[in-house]
Amino acid sequence: MLSADCDATVLMRAVTFQAPMQVRVEERREPELLAGDDAIVRIEATGICGSDLHIYRGRVKIAPGFTIGHELVGTVVAAGDAVTRVAEGDRVLGCFHTACGTCFFCLRGHYHKCDQMRTFGHGAALGDLPGTQAELALVPHANLTLRRVPDSLSNDVALFAGDVMGTGYHAVVNSGVTPGDSVAVLGLGPVGLCAVQVARASGAGPVVAIDSVPERLEIARAFGATPVHLSEQQPREQVKRLTGGRGVDVAIDAVGHPDALDLAIRLVRKAGTVGAIGVYAEPQQVHMGLVWIKALTLKSGHANVIAHVDRVLGMLEAGTLDPSPLISAHMPLDDAAEAYRRYDRHEALKIVLTP
C-alpha cells in the first residue's frame, strides 16, 4: 500500500542502513533518469563486500535510511539520449564508482580520482549516490560506469569485475608486479584472494598468501600460492626462506589494519613496493624509519576499477581468472539483514543477493 506522501510513485525494495549493526529492507521510490548519460538497471545480482562491513559497523558515516551496496549485474531498462555504449535490454555490470571522463584526472586515466566521482551506497561523503542492493539502480555516466556482460559469463562471475576482482587486479598492477616477481598478499578475503589469482596470472612467483583462517589458506593454495598461517608459521621467516633472505618484491596489504601494513613493510625487500589496498579511514602510525631506510615505495588508495574493467572482463571470459570458488551463498534481497550478520561473523567469503 502506498503511503500518502508517495502519491502514485512506484516503489521498489532496497537494503537501507539504519544504525551500526542494523540494516533493513524498505520501500524506496524507483529511480528516474536525471541526465542524458544516465541509465537505470534492474538488478539481478548484487554482492555484500568487505567495504560494506565498514558501513554496517558504523565506521563510515551514512545517514539512516540510505540505500547501500555498490556491486551490480542486471539489465538496462532505461537510458538517456547520450548513452551510446549500452542500450535497453543489455545485460550489464557496473563499476563501484562513477567518473565523468573529461575532468583533469579522468583525462590522465585516474578515473577513481574524478572530480565528479561518486561511489554507490556510501552516503554524502562519496557523492550521495543510492546503492545497488535494491531492485533498481540509477547509474550516472553510464558510458563509463557500465559494461555489457559477455554471454559466456554468469552473473556471479561478472559481478566481480566491477569491484572485487577489479580491486585485486589494481592492487597487483598498481604495485608494478612483473613476471618472476615474488609477492606476499596479506589478508585472504575476497580482494586478497583475487589479488593472489591476478598475481599468479601475471607470472609472479612465489606468491605467499598470509591469513589465519585455514579454509582461506586452502583456497589460496588451490590458486597456486604458498599459504602461510599468520600466527603459526612465522611469516617473516617463511618469506626469507622463499626469497633467499631478501624479502618479497611486492607486499600487498588487503586488510586495512595497521598490523597488516607494518608486516607488509617488514616482508618486502629493500627498494621494494608495498601496496595498501585495504580500506583506511582513520589516522594510522607507519614506521617511516623502515620505509625510509629500505627505500620502499608505498602505494595506496581505492581501486581505479574503470581503468581496469575491460581487461578484467577479458581475463574472466578467457577463464584466466575465476572468482567462482569465493562465492559462499546466494540469498534473496529480503534476507539482507541475516546476510549481513553472517558476513560480519566471517561465515562467508562472498554472499550474492538476488532481488
Number of C-alpha atoms within 10 A of each C-alpha: 4 11 8 7 7 11 8 9 12 12 17 16 20 30 27 28 25 18 17 17 15 17 23 19 21 16 15 21 13 17 17 14 15 12 14 14 19 22 30 23 29 22 24 22 26 29 27 21 22 20 15 20 18 17 23 23 14 15 14 17 16 23 15 14 17 21 31 26 26 27 28 36 32 25 21 24 15 18 23 19 11 14 19 11 11 18 17 14 13 15 23 25 30 30 30 27 30 28 26 21 20 14 16 13 17 19 12 11 16 18 26 23 20 21 15 18 18 24 22 27 28 26 22 15 12 14 16 17 24 25 27 29 31 31 22 28 26 23 29 26 23 26 20 23 23 27 24 20 23 15 9 11 15 13 21 20 22 29 26 31 34 28 26 27 31 28 28 29 28 24 35 27 17 16 24 14 21 17 12 14 18 25 33 31 31 29 25 26 22 25 28 29 28 28 32 33 26 27 29 24 16 17 15 22 22 20 30 24 30 25 22 16 14 12 11 22 22 16 18 26 17 13 20 19 26 21 26 25 16 16 10 8 13 11 22 17 12 18 24 16 12 17 16 9 13 14 25 28 24 30 32 32 29 27 23 16 15 15 13 20 26 16 15 25 29 19 26 27 23 20 15 21 26 29 26 25 27 26 17 15 10 6 7 10 9 13 12 11 9 14 21 12 10 16 14 19 16 14 14 17 14 15 25 23 27 25 17 19 27 16 13 25 25 14 16 21 19 12 11 13 20 19 21 13 13 19 16 13 13 16 16 12 22 18 15 23 18 14 23 21 16 14 20 17 9 12 13 17 21 23 23 24 23 20 19
